[in-house]
Amino acid sequence: MEGLSSLSKIQSALAKHDPKITLSEIVDHYLERIDQNSDLNAFVEVFADEARAEALHIQQKINSGTAGRLAGMVIGIKDNICYKDHHVSACSRILENYISPFSATVVERLLAEDAIIIGRLNCDEFAMGASNESSFYGPVKNYADKTKVSGGSSGGAAVAVQAGLCLAALGTDTGGSVRQPASFCGVVGLKPTYGRVSRHGIISYASSFDQVGPITNCVEDASILLEIIAGSDQYDSTASSKAVPHINLAEQPDSKKKIAYLSEALHSEGLDPEVKQEFEKSIEALRSAGHTLEPVSFDLLEYVVPTYYILTMAEASSNLARYDGVHYGYRSKRAIDLESTYKTSRSEGFGPEVKRRIVLGTFVLSAGYYDAYYAKAQRVRRMIRDKTNEILKQYDFILLPTAPTPAFTIGEGSDDPVVNYLADIFTVQASLAGIPAISVPAGRTKAGLPVGMQLLGKRFEEAELLKFSQNFIKLLDPV
């Protein structure tokens, strides 16, 4: 299946009715790849028999000309996205053996267009992490170097696409959980505007931040996936009713763009020298193509990580209160009454990182500290959003590295959670502002590790962001 790295190429091959290239052959290819690369730990469950049966059914629809827009796409879903009659655990012991009674809206929309869901993908527990090391099922290894992390929290999704275990994947992005692993793995990761995609059926981490986004090999596939999963939803009042435009990447505007890059990011002490070099190359490549690149000051950059973590931990402490060992999920064998059921089930069911965030979130919401931490963080969030939107009134996009470093070694940040938290320094700005952002491959380090660059766009203007990203990738890699 060499060369079939995009949906359009797969659909073109299937349209030729070559008996050597059928949807069943494609599914078997991916299943073989998954088996060969099981040590990557990208999948926590593979729906092999189901995928094979769907391949036969959809192939008939392709032959009769009645197939949906995603016919030919084999996709994995992060293990915090509900799929009816399938296990979903958010990679936590506390949801071990839980079977979802319904499907997330995004899953229903994928299936309606004849995508084949091949399995559920490993992630940080409850999507809390930047390295995919907090998963109950163990860490995911980076295909470029198996001693390195995949990034998180959608690490399994990024590695599955990177290693060719499926064509595309759906992840969730709370503070960079689609974009940062996409950067570490050298693939495309899109975080839509908050509210563009329904969160119905997504296991919540921080409800005012969580957003579903695609991870793909190319901008073209990210565009069609966004078109299909986006839009209003009666089950999610935060889903926007704004019309979802058709994204035609072939329609490229003639005008040159005005792009800001953050001075504080370029001169950040924590920016890896090789990432900085790729950042500078990106700036020069865009300038050489006739675009205007200007430095702007974002003096709130040092506040984005603490603001983000105060708010998300507070929301996590509230959202995760429902996992109590009573209604469903893990219940401790040491429980003897109601109080001990709560205490032992939650203590044993949650991992260290999740417990850390619940405790800190409860603290910032507690009497005497609410105003000092949570309320203040909400005010700073508004300042970050307003400052970001002010920049985007003068510029078309904001350019940033996706992450300050390439993928780091597995276990490197295990003793100091701040190391992982700081990996989000360039991604949380878009999350706090609620705007769309995309990470695209932008080169490799001397050690062969991928580096990603990030573009931030205006609210609900994903179409413009994706069109420009398509050209940006061509500038970075003209071959």
KOLRONU-719473 format. One record per residue (C-alpha): residue in one letter; chain; x, y, z; residue number from 1. Coordinates in steps of 0.25 Angstrom, whole numbers, plus 5000, padded with zeros to 4 digits. Example, Ala and Ser with C-alpha at 12.3 -4.5 7.8 and 13.67 -1.06 7.14 Angstrom:
2
{r->A c->A x->5049 y->4982 z->5031 k->1}
{r->S c->A x->5055 y->4996 z->5029 k->2}
This chain:
479
{r->M c->A x->5000 y->5000 z->5000 k->1}
{r->E c->A x->5012 y->5009 z->4997 k->2}
{r->G c->A x->5008 y->5023 z->4994 k->3}
{r->L c->A x->4994 y->5022 z->4999 k->4}
{r->S c->A x->4996 y->5033 z->5010 k->5}
{r->S c->A x->4984 y->5041 z->5007 k->6}
{r->L c->A x->4969 y->5039 z->5006 k->7}
{r->S c->A x->4969 y->5044 z->4992 k->8}
{r->K c->A x->4980 y->5034 z->4987 k->9}
{r->I c->A x->4972 y->5023 z->4994 k->10}
{r->Q c->A x->4959 y->5026 z->4987 k->11}
{r->S c->A x->4966 y->5028 z->4974 k->12}
{r->A c->A x->4972 y->5014 z->4975 k->13}
{r->L c->A x->4959 y->5008 z->4979 k->14}
{r->A c->A x->4952 y->5015 z->4968 k->15}
{r->K c->A x->4961 y->5007 z->4958 k->16}
{r->H c->A x->4954 y->4994 z->4963 k->17}
{r->D c->A x->4968 y->4987 z->4963 k->18}
{r->P c->A x->4966 y->4974 z->4970 k->19}
{r->K c->A x->4979 y->4976 z->4977 k->20}
{r->I c->A x->4975 y->4988 z->4984 k->21}
{r->T c->A x->4961 y->4986 z->4991 k->22}
{r->L c->A x->4957 y->4992 z->5004 k->23}
{r->S c->A x->4959 y->4978 z->5010 k->24}
{r->E c->A x->4973 y->4978 z->5006 k->25}
{r->I c->A x->4975 y->4992 z->5012 k->26}
{r->V c->A x->4969 y->4988 z->5025 k->27}
{r->D c->A x->4977 y->4976 z->5025 k->28}
{r->H c->A x->4990 y->4984 z->5022 k->29}
{r->Y c->A x->4987 y->4993 z->5034 k->30}
{r->L c->A x->4984 y->4981 z->5043 k->31}
{r->E c->A x->4997 y->4975 z->5039 k->32}
{r->R c->A x->5004 y->4988 z->5042 k->33}
{r->I c->A x->4998 y->4989 z->5056 k->34}
{r->D c->A x->5002 y->4975 z->5059 k->35}
{r->Q c->A x->5016 y->4977 z->5054 k->36}
{r->N c->A x->5018 y->4990 z->5063 k->37}
{r->S c->A x->5010 y->4985 z->5075 k->38}
{r->D c->A x->5022 y->4990 z->5083 k->39}
{r->L c->A x->5019 y->5004 z->5081 k->40}
{r->N c->A x->5007 y->5002 z->5090 k->41}
{r->A c->A x->4998 y->5012 z->5081 k->42}
{r->F c->A x->4985 y->5004 z->5082 k->43}
{r->V c->A x->4978 y->4999 z->5094 k->44}
{r->E c->A x->4968 y->4991 z->5086 k->45}
{r->V c->A x->4967 y->4987 z->5071 k->46}
{r->F c->A x->4954 y->4984 z->5065 k->47}
{r->A c->A x->4959 y->4974 z->5055 k->48}
{r->D c->A x->4947 y->4966 z->5052 k->49}
{r->E c->A x->4938 y->4978 z->5052 k->50}
{r->A c->A x->4947 y->4986 z->5042 k->51}
{r->R c->A x->4948 y->4974 z->5032 k->52}
{r->A c->A x->4933 y->4972 z->5032 k->53}
{r->E c->A x->4931 y->4987 z->5030 k->54}
{r->A c->A x->4942 y->4987 z->5019 k->55}
{r->L c->A x->4933 y->4977 z->5011 k->56}
{r->H c->A x->4920 y->4985 z->5013 k->57}
{r->I c->A x->4926 y->4998 z->5009 k->58}
{r->Q c->A x->4933 y->4992 z->4997 k->59}
{r->Q c->A x->4920 y->4988 z->4992 k->60}
{r->K c->A x->4915 y->5002 z->4993 k->61}
{r->I c->A x->4927 y->5007 z->4986 k->62}
{r->N c->A x->4925 y->4998 z->4975 k->63}
{r->S c->A x->4910 y->5002 z->4974 k->64}
{r->G c->A x->4914 y->5017 z->4975 k->65}
{r->T c->A x->4906 y->5020 z->4988 k->66}
{r->A c->A x->4918 y->5021 z->4997 k->67}
{r->G c->A x->4920 y->5033 z->5007 k->68}
{r->R c->A x->4931 y->5043 z->5006 k->69}
{r->L c->A x->4940 y->5036 z->5016 k->70}
{r->A c->A x->4939 y->5022 z->5009 k->71}
{r->G c->A x->4953 y->5017 z->5009 k->72}
{r->M c->A x->4958 y->5024 z->5021 k->73}
{r->V c->A x->4962 y->5015 z->5033 k->74}
{r->I c->A x->4963 y->5023 z->5045 k->75}
{r->G c->A x->4966 y->5021 z->5060 k->76}
{r->I c->A x->4959 y->5028 z->5072 k->77}
{r->K c->A x->4965 y->5033 z->5085 k->78}
{r->D c->A x->4961 y->5025 z->5097 k->79}
{r->N c->A x->4952 y->5036 z->5102 k->80}
{r->I c->A x->4943 y->5036 z->5091 k->81}
{r->C c->A x->4930 y->5028 z->5093 k->82}
{r->Y c->A x->4926 y->5017 z->5082 k->83}
{r->K c->A x->4913 y->5010 z->5085 k->84}
{r->D c->A x->4915 y->4995 z->5090 k->85}
{r->H c->A x->4930 y->4997 z->5091 k->86}
{r->H c->A x->4939 y->4999 z->5103 k->87}
{r->V c->A x->4944 y->5013 z->5106 k->88}
{r->S c->A x->4953 y->5016 z->5118 k->89}
{r->A c->A x->4960 y->5029 z->5116 k->90}
{r->C c->A x->4972 y->5020 z->5119 k->91}
{r->S c->A x->4969 y->5019 z->5134 k->92}
{r->R c->A x->4967 y->5008 z->5143 k->93}
{r->I c->A x->4954 y->5014 z->5149 k->94}
{r->L c->A x->4947 y->5012 z->5135 k->95}
{r->E c->A x->4953 y->4998 z->5133 k->96}
{r->N c->A x->4943 y->4989 z->5126 k->97}
{r->Y c->A x->4933 y->5001 z->5124 k->98}
{r->I c->A x->4925 y->4999 z->5111 k->99}
{r->S c->A x->4918 y->5011 z->5105 k->100}
{r->P c->A x->4903 y->5011 z->5103 k->101}
{r->F c->A x->4904 y->5022 z->5092 k->102}
{r->S c->A x->4913 y->5028 z->5082 k->103}
{r->A c->A x->4919 y->5041 z->5082 k->104}
{r->T c->A x->4914 y->5051 z->5071 k->105}
{r->V c->A x->4927 y->5051 z->5064 k->106}
{r->V c->A x->4927 y->5036 z->5063 k->107}
{r->E c->A x->4913 y->5036 z->5058 k->108}
{r->R c->A x->4917 y->5046 z->5047 k->109}
{r->L c->A x->4929 y->5037 z->5043 k->110}
{r->L c->A x->4921 y->5025 z->5042 k->111}
{r->A c->A x->4910 y->5032 z->5034 k->112}
{r->E c->A x->4921 y->5035 z->5023 k->113}
{r->D c->A x->4926 y->5021 z->5023 k->114}
{r->A c->A x->4939 y->5022 z->5031 k->115}
{r->I c->A x->4944 y->5010 z->5037 k->116}
{r->I c->A x->4948 y->5011 z->5052 k->117}
{r->I c->A x->4959 y->5001 z->5054 k->118}
{r->G c->A x->4962 y->5002 z->5069 k->119}
{r->R c->A x->4963 y->5011 z->5081 k->120}
{r->L c->A x->4976 y->5018 z->5083 k->121}
{r->N c->A x->4985 y->5020 z->5096 k->122}
{r->C c->A x->4985 y->5033 z->5103 k->123}
{r->D c->A x->4989 y->5040 z->5116 k->124}
{r->E c->A x->4979 y->5036 z->5127 k->125}
{r->F c->A x->4967 y->5045 z->5125 k->126}
{r->A c->A x->4975 y->5053 z->5115 k->127}
{r->M c->A x->4984 y->5059 z->5126 k->128}
{r->G c->A x->4998 y->5059 z->5121 k->129}
{r->A c->A x->5008 y->5063 z->5110 k->130}
{r->S c->A x->5016 y->5050 z->5108 k->131}
{r->N c->A x->5006 y->5039 z->5109 k->132}
{r->E c->A x->5013 y->5033 z->5121 k->133}
{r->S c->A x->5001 y->5034 z->5130 k->134}
{r->S c->A x->4993 y->5024 z->5123 k->135}
{r->F c->A x->4988 y->5012 z->5131 k->136}
{r->Y c->A x->4992 y->5003 z->5119 k->137}
{r->G c->A x->5007 y->5009 z->5119 k->138}
{r->P c->A x->5014 y->5019 z->5110 k->139}
{r->V c->A x->5013 y->5020 z->5095 k->140}
{r->K c->A x->5027 y->5020 z->5088 k->141}
{r->N c->A x->5031 y->5030 z->5077 k->142}
{r->Y c->A x->5032 y->5022 z->5064 k->143}
{r->A c->A x->5044 y->5032 z->5060 k->144}
{r->D c->A x->5052 y->5027 z->5073 k->145}
{r->K c->A x->5045 y->5017 z->5082 k->146}
{r->T c->A x->5053 y->5023 z->5094 k->147}
{r->K c->A x->5045 y->5036 z->5093 k->148}
{r->V c->A x->5031 y->5040 z->5097 k->149}
{r->S c->A x->5020 y->5041 z->5087 k->150}
{r->G c->A x->5015 y->5054 z->5093 k->151}
{r->G c->A x->5001 y->5055 z->5099 k->152}
{r->S c->A x->4991 y->5054 z->5102 k->153}
{r->S c->A x->4987 y->5048 z->5089 k->154}
{r->G c->A x->5000 y->5041 z->5087 k->155}
{r->G c->A x->4994 y->5028 z->5082 k->156}
{r->A c->A x->4987 y->5035 z->5071 k->157}
{r->A c->A x->4999 y->5042 z->5067 k->158}
{r->V c->A x->5008 y->5030 z->5066 k->159}
{r->A c->A x->4997 y->5022 z->5059 k->160}
{r->V c->A x->4997 y->5032 z->5048 k->161}
{r->Q c->A x->5012 y->5034 z->5048 k->162}
{r->A c->A x->5015 y->5018 z->5048 k->163}
{r->G c->A x->5004 y->5016 z->5037 k->164}
{r->L c->A x->4995 y->5008 z->5046 k->165}
{r->C c->A x->4983 y->5015 z->5041 k->166}
{r->L c->A x->4981 y->5026 z->5031 k->167}
{r->A c->A x->4976 y->5037 z->5041 k->168}
{r->A c->A x->4972 y->5038 z->5056 k->169}
{r->L c->A x->4963 y->5046 z->5064 k->170}
{r->G c->A x->4969 y->5052 z->5077 k->171}
{r->T c->A x->4964 y->5063 z->5087 k->172}
{r->D c->A x->4972 y->5076 z->5090 k->173}
{r->T c->A x->4970 y->5082 z->5103 k->174}
{r->G c->A x->4983 y->5090 z->5104 k->175}
{r->G c->A x->4991 y->5084 z->5092 k->176}
{r->S c->A x->4988 y->5070 z->5093 k->177}
{r->V c->A x->4986 y->5068 z->5078 k->178}
{r->R c->A x->4996 y->5078 z->5073 k->179}
{r->Q c->A x->5008 y->5075 z->5082 k->180}
{r->P c->A x->5008 y->5060 z->5079 k->181}
{r->A c->A x->5006 y->5063 z->5065 k->182}
{r->S c->A x->5019 y->5072 z->5066 k->183}
{r->F c->A x->5027 y->5061 z->5073 k->184}
{r->C c->A x->5022 y->5050 z->5062 k->185}
{r->G c->A x->5024 y->5059 z->5049 k->186}
{r->V c->A x->5009 y->5059 z->5045 k->187}
{r->V c->A x->4998 y->5069 z->5044 k->188}
{r->G c->A x->4989 y->5072 z->5056 k->189}
{r->L c->A x->4977 y->5082 z->5056 k->190}
{r->K c->A x->4970 y->5088 z->5068 k->191}
{r->P c->A x->4957 y->5095 z->5063 k->192}
{r->T c->A x->4951 y->5107 z->5069 k->193}
{r->Y c->A x->4945 y->5104 z->5083 k->194}
{r->G c->A x->4930 y->5100 z->5079 k->195}
{r->R c->A x->4933 y->5096 z->5065 k->196}
{r->V c->A x->4932 y->5081 z->5068 k->197}
{r->S c->A x->4922 y->5075 z->5078 k->198}
{r->R c->A x->4927 y->5070 z->5091 k->199}
{r->H c->A x->4915 y->5060 z->5093 k->200}
{r->G c->A x->4921 y->5046 z->5096 k->201}
{r->I c->A x->4935 y->5051 z->5099 k->202}
{r->I c->A x->4939 y->5048 z->5113 k->203}
{r->S c->A x->4942 y->5061 z->5120 k->204}
{r->Y c->A x->4955 y->5067 z->5125 k->205}
{r->A c->A x->4952 y->5082 z->5125 k->206}
{r->S c->A x->4939 y->5085 z->5118 k->207}
{r->S c->A x->4942 y->5100 z->5115 k->208}
{r->F c->A x->4955 y->5095 z->5107 k->209}
{r->D c->A x->4953 y->5081 z->5102 k->210}
{r->Q c->A x->4951 y->5080 z->5086 k->211}
{r->V c->A x->4952 y->5068 z->5077 k->212}
{r->G c->A x->4962 y->5070 z->5066 k->213}
{r->P c->A x->4968 y->5061 z->5054 k->214}
{r->I c->A x->4982 y->5056 z->5053 k->215}
{r->T c->A x->4986 y->5053 z->5039 k->216}
{r->N c->A x->4997 y->5051 z->5029 k->217}
{r->C c->A x->4993 y->5063 z->5021 k->218}
{r->V c->A x->4985 y->5076 z->5022 k->219}
{r->E c->A x->4975 y->5071 z->5012 k->220}
{r->D c->A x->4970 y->5059 z->5021 k->221}
{r->A c->A x->4969 y->5069 z->5033 k->222}
{r->S c->A x->4960 y->5078 z->5024 k->223}
{r->I c->A x->4950 y->5067 z->5020 k->224}
{r->L c->A x->4950 y->5061 z->5034 k->225}
{r->L c->A x->4947 y->5075 z->5040 k->226}
{r->E c->A x->4936 y->5077 z->5030 k->227}
{r->I c->A x->4929 y->5064 z->5034 k->228}
{r->I c->A x->4931 y->5065 z->5049 k->229}
{r->A c->A x->4928 y->5079 z->5051 k->230}
{r->G c->A x->4914 y->5086 z->5053 k->231}
{r->S c->A x->4903 y->5089 z->5062 k->232}
{r->D c->A x->4898 y->5077 z->5071 k->233}
{r->Q c->A x->4885 y->5077 z->5079 k->234}
{r->Y c->A x->4893 y->5069 z->5090 k->235}
{r->D c->A x->4903 y->5080 z->5092 k->236}
{r->S c->A x->4899 y->5094 z->5096 k->237}
{r->T c->A x->4913 y->5099 z->5094 k->238}
{r->A c->A x->4914 y->5094 z->5079 k->239}
{r->S c->A x->4913 y->5106 z->5070 k->240}
{r->S c->A x->4902 y->5107 z->5060 k->241}
{r->K c->A x->4911 y->5114 z->5050 k->242}
{r->A c->A x->4910 y->5108 z->5037 k->243}
{r->V c->A x->4922 y->5099 z->5033 k->244}
{r->P c->A x->4928 y->5103 z->5020 k->245}
{r->H c->A x->4933 y->5094 z->5009 k->246}
{r->I c->A x->4948 y->5095 z->5010 k->247}
{r->N c->A x->4954 y->5095 z->4996 k->248}
{r->L c->A x->4969 y->5095 z->4997 k->249}
{r->A c->A x->4971 y->5097 z->4982 k->250}
{r->E c->A x->4965 y->5111 z->4984 k->251}
{r->Q c->A x->4977 y->5118 z->4988 k->252}
{r->P c->A x->4976 y->5134 z->4990 k->253}
{r->D c->A x->4986 y->5142 z->4982 k->254}
{r->S c->A x->4988 y->5152 z->4993 k->255}
{r->K c->A x->5000 y->5151 z->5002 k->256}
{r->K c->A x->4998 y->5149 z->5017 k->257}
{r->K c->A x->5002 y->5157 z->5029 k->258}
{r->I c->A x->5008 y->5148 z->5040 k->259}
{r->A c->A x->5012 y->5151 z->5054 k->260}
{r->Y c->A x->5022 y->5143 z->5062 k->261}
{r->L c->A x->5024 y->5145 z->5077 k->262}
{r->S c->A x->5037 y->5151 z->5081 k->263}
{r->E c->A x->5036 y->5145 z->5094 k->264}
{r->A c->A x->5035 y->5131 z->5088 k->265}
{r->L c->A x->5047 y->5133 z->5079 k->266}
{r->H c->A x->5056 y->5138 z->5090 k->267}
{r->S c->A x->5050 y->5128 z->5101 k->268}
{r->E c->A x->5061 y->5122 z->5109 k->269}
{r->G c->A x->5054 y->5108 z->5109 k->270}
{r->L c->A x->5054 y->5108 z->5094 k->271}
{r->D c->A x->5063 y->5096 z->5089 k->272}
{r->P c->A x->5073 y->5102 z->5079 k->273}
{r->E c->A x->5069 y->5092 z->5068 k->274}
{r->V c->A x->5055 y->5096 z->5069 k->275}
{r->K c->A x->5059 y->5111 z->5069 k->276}
{r->Q c->A x->5066 y->5108 z->5056 k->277}
{r->E c->A x->5054 y->5102 z->5050 k->278}
{r->F c->A x->5046 y->5114 z->5055 k->279}
{r->E c->A x->5055 y->5124 z->5048 k->280}
{r->K c->A x->5055 y->5116 z->5035 k->281}
{r->S c->A x->5040 y->5116 z->5035 k->282}
{r->I c->A x->5040 y->5131 z->5037 k->283}
{r->E c->A x->5050 y->5133 z->5025 k->284}
{r->A c->A x->5043 y->5123 z->5016 k->285}
{r->L c->A x->5030 y->5131 z->5018 k->286}
{r->R c->A x->5037 y->5144 z->5016 k->287}
{r->S c->A x->5044 y->5139 z->5003 k->288}
{r->A c->A x->5030 y->5135 z->4998 k->289}
{r->G c->A x->5026 y->5149 z->4999 k->290}
{r->H c->A x->5018 y->5149 z->5012 k->291}
{r->T c->A x->5020 y->5159 z->5023 k->292}
{r->L c->A x->5026 y->5154 z->5036 k->293}
{r->E c->A x->5027 y->5163 z->5047 k->294}
{r->P c->A x->5031 y->5161 z->5062 k->295}
{r->V c->A x->5020 y->5165 z->5072 k->296}
{r->S c->A x->5021 y->5165 z->5087 k->297}
{r->F c->A x->5012 y->5156 z->5096 k->298}
{r->D c->A x->5016 y->5160 z->5110 k->299}
{r->L c->A x->5006 y->5150 z->5116 k->300}
{r->L c->A x->5014 y->5138 z->5111 k->301}
{r->E c->A x->5019 y->5134 z->5124 k->302}
{r->Y c->A x->5005 y->5134 z->5130 k->303}
{r->V c->A x->4999 y->5125 z->5120 k->304}
{r->V c->A x->5003 y->5111 z->5126 k->305}
{r->P c->A x->4999 y->5115 z->5141 k->306}
{r->T c->A x->4986 y->5121 z->5136 k->307}
{r->Y c->A x->4983 y->5109 z->5128 k->308}
{r->Y c->A x->4986 y->5099 z->5139 k->309}
{r->I c->A x->4979 y->5106 z->5150 k->310}
{r->L c->A x->4966 y->5106 z->5141 k->311}
{r->T c->A x->4967 y->5092 z->5136 k->312}
{r->M c->A x->4970 y->5086 z->5149 k->313}
{r->A c->A x->4958 y->5093 z->5155 k->314}
{r->E c->A x->4949 y->5087 z->5144 k->315}
{r->A c->A x->4956 y->5074 z->5145 k->316}
{r->S c->A x->4953 y->5073 z->5160 k->317}
{r->S c->A x->4938 y->5076 z->5157 k->318}
{r->N c->A x->4937 y->5067 z->5145 k->319}
{r->L c->A x->4944 y->5055 z->5151 k->320}
{r->A c->A x->4935 y->5055 z->5164 k->321}
{r->R c->A x->4925 y->5046 z->5157 k->322}
{r->Y c->A x->4935 y->5034 z->5157 k->323}
{r->D c->A x->4932 y->5029 z->5171 k->324}
{r->G c->A x->4932 y->5014 z->5171 k->325}
{r->V c->A x->4917 y->5014 z->5172 k->326}
{r->H c->A x->4910 y->5016 z->5159 k->327}
{r->Y c->A x->4920 y->5009 z->5149 k->328}
{r->G c->A x->4934 y->5006 z->5147 k->329}
{r->Y c->A x->4945 y->5002 z->5157 k->330}
{r->R c->A x->4941 y->4999 z->5171 k->331}
{r->S c->A x->4951 y->4995 z->5181 k->332}
{r->K c->A x->4950 y->4981 z->5188 k->333}
{r->R c->A x->4954 y->4988 z->5201 k->334}
{r->A c->A x->4941 y->4996 z->5201 k->335}
{r->I c->A x->4932 y->4993 z->5213 k->336}
{r->D c->A x->4923 y->5005 z->5214 k->337}
{r->L c->A x->4920 y->5018 z->5206 k->338}
{r->E c->A x->4931 y->5026 z->5211 k->339}
{r->S c->A x->4942 y->5015 z->5209 k->340}
{r->T c->A x->4936 y->5012 z->5195 k->341}
{r->Y c->A x->4938 y->5027 z->5191 k->342}
{r->K c->A x->4952 y->5027 z->5197 k->343}
{r->T c->A x->4958 y->5014 z->5193 k->344}
{r->S c->A x->4952 y->5013 z->5179 k->345}
{r->R c->A x->4957 y->5027 z->5175 k->346}
{r->S c->A x->4970 y->5025 z->5182 k->347}
{r->E c->A x->4973 y->5012 z->5174 k->348}
{r->G c->A x->4965 y->5015 z->5162 k->349}
{r->F c->A x->4972 y->5028 z->5158 k->350}
{r->G c->A x->4987 y->5029 z->5155 k->351}
{r->P c->A x->4997 y->5039 z->5161 k->352}
{r->E c->A x->4995 y->5050 z->5151 k->353}
{r->V c->A x->4980 y->5050 z->5151 k->354}
{r->K c->A x->4980 y->5050 z->5166 k->355}
{r->R c->A x->4990 y->5062 z->5166 k->356}
{r->R c->A x->4981 y->5070 z->5157 k->357}
{r->I c->A x->4968 y->5067 z->5165 k->358}
{r->V c->A x->4975 y->5071 z->5178 k->359}
{r->L c->A x->4980 y->5084 z->5172 k->360}
{r->G c->A x->4967 y->5087 z->5166 k->361}
{r->T c->A x->4960 y->5085 z->5178 k->362}
{r->F c->A x->4969 y->5094 z->5186 k->363}
{r->V c->A x->4968 y->5106 z->5176 k->364}
{r->L c->A x->4953 y->5105 z->5177 k->365}
{r->S c->A x->4953 y->5104 z->5192 k->366}
{r->A c->A x->4948 y->5115 z->5202 k->367}
{r->G c->A x->4959 y->5125 z->5204 k->368}
{r->Y c->A x->4966 y->5122 z->5191 k->369}
{r->Y c->A x->4955 y->5123 z->5180 k->370}
{r->D c->A x->4958 y->5138 z->5178 k->371}
{r->A c->A x->4973 y->5137 z->5179 k->372}
{r->Y c->A x->4974 y->5126 z->5169 k->373}
{r->Y c->A x->4962 y->5122 z->5161 k->374}
{r->A c->A x->4955 y->5136 z->5160 k->375}
{r->K c->A x->4969 y->5142 z->5157 k->376}
{r->A c->A x->4972 y->5132 z->5146 k->377}
{r->Q c->A x->4959 y->5135 z->5139 k->378}
{r->R c->A x->4962 y->5149 z->5138 k->379}
{r->V c->A x->4976 y->5146 z->5133 k->380}
{r->R c->A x->4969 y->5137 z->5123 k->381}
{r->R c->A x->4961 y->5148 z->5118 k->382}
{r->M c->A x->4973 y->5157 z->5116 k->383}
{r->I c->A x->4980 y->5146 z->5108 k->384}
{r->R c->A x->4968 y->5144 z->5099 k->385}
{r->D c->A x->4967 y->5159 z->5097 k->386}
{r->K c->A x->4982 y->5161 z->5094 k->387}
{r->T c->A x->4982 y->5150 z->5085 k->388}
{r->N c->A x->4970 y->5155 z->5077 k->389}
{r->E c->A x->4976 y->5169 z->5077 k->390}
{r->I c->A x->4988 y->5163 z->5070 k->391}
{r->L c->A x->4979 y->5155 z->5060 k->392}
{r->K c->A x->4972 y->5168 z->5056 k->393}
{r->Q c->A x->4985 y->5173 z->5050 k->394}
{r->Y c->A x->4990 y->5160 z->5045 k->395}
{r->D c->A x->4985 y->5148 z->5038 k->396}
{r->F c->A x->4992 y->5137 z->5046 k->397}
{r->I c->A x->5001 y->5136 z->5058 k->398}
{r->L c->A x->5013 y->5127 z->5056 k->399}
{r->L c->A x->5019 y->5119 z->5067 k->400}
{r->P c->A x->5027 y->5106 z->5070 k->401}
{r->T c->A x->5017 y->5095 z->5074 k->402}
{r->A c->A x->5026 y->5091 z->5085 k->403}
{r->P c->A x->5039 y->5097 z->5091 k->404}
{r->T c->A x->5047 y->5084 z->5090 k->405}
{r->P c->A x->5046 y->5071 z->5081 k->406}
{r->A c->A x->5041 y->5058 z->5087 k->407}
{r->F c->A x->5048 y->5056 z->5101 k->408}
{r->T c->A x->5053 y->5042 z->5106 k->409}
{r->I c->A x->5042 y->5033 z->5113 k->410}
{r->G c->A x->5043 y->5035 z->5128 k->411}
{r->E c->A x->5051 y->5048 z->5127 k->412}
{r->G c->A x->5039 y->5057 z->5133 k->413}
{r->S c->A x->5034 y->5046 z->5143 k->414}
{r->D c->A x->5040 y->5052 z->5155 k->415}
{r->D c->A x->5036 y->5067 z->5152 k->416}
{r->P c->A x->5022 y->5069 z->5146 k->417}
{r->V c->A x->5026 y->5084 z->5143 k->418}
{r->V c->A x->5035 y->5078 z->5132 k->419}
{r->N c->A x->5022 y->5072 z->5125 k->420}
{r->Y c->A x->5014 y->5085 z->5128 k->421}
{r->L c->A x->5024 y->5094 z->5121 k->422}
{r->A c->A x->5023 y->5086 z->5109 k->423}
{r->D c->A x->5010 y->5093 z->5107 k->424}
{r->I c->A x->5015 y->5107 z->5107 k->425}
{r->F c->A x->5013 y->5110 z->5092 k->426}
{r->T c->A x->5000 y->5102 z->5091 k->427}
{r->V c->A x->4991 y->5107 z->5102 k->428}
{r->Q c->A x->4990 y->5121 z->5097 k->429}
{r->A c->A x->4980 y->5116 z->5086 k->430}
{r->S c->A x->4973 y->5108 z->5096 k->431}
{r->L c->A x->4971 y->5119 z->5106 k->432}
{r->A c->A x->4967 y->5129 z->5094 k->433}
{r->G c->A x->4957 y->5118 z->5088 k->434}
{r->I c->A x->4963 y->5120 z->5074 k->435}
{r->P c->A x->4967 y->5109 z->5064 k->436}
{r->A c->A x->4982 y->5105 z->5062 k->437}
{r->I c->A x->4989 y->5095 z->5054 k->438}
{r->S c->A x->5003 y->5088 z->5055 k->439}
{r->V c->A x->5010 y->5084 z->5043 k->440}
{r->P c->A x->5023 y->5076 z->5041 k->441}
{r->A c->A x->5034 y->5086 z->5039 k->442}
{r->G c->A x->5047 y->5078 z->5039 k->443}
{r->R c->A x->5055 y->5069 z->5048 k->444}
{r->T c->A x->5067 y->5070 z->5058 k->445}
{r->K c->A x->5081 y->5064 z->5055 k->446}
{r->A c->A x->5076 y->5052 z->5063 k->447}
{r->G c->A x->5064 y->5050 z->5053 k->448}
{r->L c->A x->5053 y->5055 z->5063 k->449}
{r->P c->A x->5042 y->5062 z->5056 k->450}
{r->V c->A x->5039 y->5077 z->5059 k->451}
{r->G c->A x->5026 y->5084 z->5057 k->452}
{r->M c->A x->5022 y->5098 z->5054 k->453}
{r->Q c->A x->5008 y->5104 z->5059 k->454}
{r->L c->A x->4999 y->5114 z->5052 k->455}
{r->L c->A x->4988 y->5121 z->5060 k->456}
{r->G c->A x->4976 y->5127 z->5053 k->457}
{r->K c->A x->4964 y->5135 z->5055 k->458}
{r->R c->A x->4951 y->5129 z->5062 k->459}
{r->F c->A x->4943 y->5120 z->5052 k->460}
{r->E c->A x->4953 y->5123 z->5041 k->461}
{r->E c->A x->4958 y->5109 z->5040 k->462}
{r->A c->A x->4957 y->5109 z->5025 k->463}
{r->E c->A x->4967 y->5120 z->5023 k->464}
{r->L c->A x->4976 y->5114 z->5033 k->465}
{r->L c->A x->4976 y->5100 z->5026 k->466}
{r->K c->A x->4978 y->5107 z->5012 k->467}
{r->F c->A x->4990 y->5114 z->5017 k->468}
{r->S c->A x->4995 y->5102 z->5024 k->469}
{r->Q c->A x->4995 y->5095 z->5011 k->470}
{r->N c->A x->5004 y->5105 z->5005 k->471}
{r->F c->A x->5013 y->5106 z->5017 k->472}
{r->I c->A x->5016 y->5091 z->5017 k->473}
{r->K c->A x->5020 y->5093 z->5002 k->474}
{r->L c->A x->5029 y->5104 z->5006 k->475}
{r->L c->A x->5036 y->5096 z->5017 k->476}
{r->D c->A x->5038 y->5084 z->5008 k->477}
{r->P c->A x->5037 y->5088 z->4993 k->478}
{r->V c->A x->5040 y->5074 z->4988 k->479}
